[in-house]
Amino acid sequence: QVATLIKMLSSYTARATPETGDKETRFGPFSAQCEAGNVDVLRGPWNEEWFMELEAFPDAAHDDDADSTARAFNTLSLAPPPARKVKVSF
């Protein structure tokens, strides 16, 4: 399934990476940051359905939104900070 999706996205940079841990564990950091008030959400027509699925997780019939949200959050929060220029004088 992943290989097929990557082929479909051949004009984009798409990579498959393995998941570690169960979905609830992976969702934990995002959930904690939401509870702490550290997450802003862009208003859009998709909000209500997305919030309903996240609020029902892990007991929801579908968990794709929760899983992809956790993956995106964890990827971005674990990314190294952008490089910055440092001036060195000799």
MARDO-402055 format. One line per 5 residues: number of its first residue (from 1); their letters; for each residue x, y, z of C-alpha. Coordinates in nm, 3 decimals, padded with zeros to 5 digits, always signed. Example, Ala and Ser with C-alpha at 12.3 -4.5 7.8 and 13.67 -1.06 7.14 Angstrom:
residues 2
1	as	+01.230/-00.450/+00.780 ~ +01.367/-00.106/+00.714;
END
This chain:
residues 90
1	qvatl	+00.000/+00.000/+00.000 ~ +00.277/+00.247/+00.088 ~ +00.474/+00.165/-00.227 ~ +00.163/+00.230/-00.436 ~ +00.106/+00.569/-00.272;
6	ikmls	+00.468/+00.668/-00.326 ~ +00.436/+00.578/-00.694 ~ +00.120/+00.788/-00.719 ~ +00.313/+01.080/-00.570 ~ +00.609/+01.040/-00.805;
11	sytar	+00.622/+01.411/-00.886 ~ +00.667/+01.488/-00.514 ~ +00.935/+01.402/-00.263 ~ +00.765/+01.117/-00.078 ~ +00.934/+00.875/+00.159;
16	atpet	+00.808/+00.589/+00.371 ~ +00.933/+00.561/+00.725 ~ +00.843/+00.295/+00.979 ~ +00.615/+00.376/+01.270 ~ +00.725/+00.297/+01.623;
21	gdket	+00.495/+00.233/+01.917 ~ +00.119/+00.211/+01.914 ~ -00.114/+00.485/+01.789 ~ -00.217/+00.601/+02.135 ~ +00.145/+00.646/+02.242;
26	rfgpf	+00.228/+00.837/+01.923 ~ -00.076/+01.062/+01.977 ~ +00.028/+01.145/+02.336 ~ +00.264/+01.439/+02.269 ~ +00.011/+01.616/+02.043;
31	saqce	-00.269/+01.558/+02.293 ~ -00.058/+01.695/+02.579 ~ +00.029/+02.010/+02.385 ~ -00.339/+02.062/+02.300 ~ -00.433/+02.031/+02.666;
36	agnvd	-00.161/+02.284/+02.753 ~ -00.307/+02.531/+02.503 ~ -00.001/+02.521/+02.278 ~ -00.174/+02.423/+01.953 ~ -00.341/+02.665/+01.713;
41	vlrgp	-00.565/+02.535/+01.436 ~ -00.631/+02.713/+01.109 ~ -01.005/+02.767/+01.074 ~ -01.153/+02.572/+00.784 ~ -01.450/+02.369/+00.666;
46	wneew	-01.271/+02.050/+00.778 ~ -01.245/+02.155/+01.145 ~ -01.563/+02.004/+01.288 ~ -01.508/+01.658/+01.143 ~ -01.138/+01.664/+01.238;
51	fmele	-01.210/+01.772/+01.598 ~ -01.482/+01.507/+01.632 ~ -01.243/+01.232/+01.523 ~ -00.964/+01.352/+01.751 ~ -01.198/+01.383/+02.048;
56	afpda	-01.330/+01.029/+01.990 ~ -00.980/+00.879/+01.959 ~ -00.892/+00.598/+02.035 ~ -01.248/+00.465/+02.036 ~ -01.353/+00.621/+01.704;
61	ahddd	-01.450/+00.401/+01.411 ~ -01.186/+00.584/+01.206 ~ -00.852/+00.705/+01.336 ~ -00.678/+00.821/+01.019 ~ -00.696/+01.189/+01.114;
66	adsta	-00.561/+01.125/+01.464 ~ -00.282/+00.907/+01.328 ~ -00.176/+01.152/+01.057 ~ -00.201/+01.448/+01.296 ~ +00.023/+01.272/+01.548;
71	rafnt	+00.269/+01.180/+01.275 ~ +00.287/+01.537/+01.145 ~ +00.320/+01.684/+01.494 ~ +00.590/+01.440/+01.601 ~ +00.784/+01.487/+01.277;
76	lslap	+00.777/+01.866/+01.306 ~ +00.849/+01.882/+01.678 ~ +01.145/+01.645/+01.649 ~ +01.293/+01.824/+01.348 ~ +01.621/+02.003/+01.415;
81	ppark	+01.597/+02.380/+01.435 ~ +01.680/+02.565/+01.115 ~ +02.046/+02.640/+01.062 ~ +02.158/+02.990/+01.137 ~ +02.457/+03.188/+01.027;
86	vkvsf	+02.730/+03.238/+01.281 ~ +02.998/+03.500/+01.230 ~ +03.341/+03.386/+01.342 ~ +03.616/+03.641/+01.382 ~ +03.981/+03.539/+01.382;
END
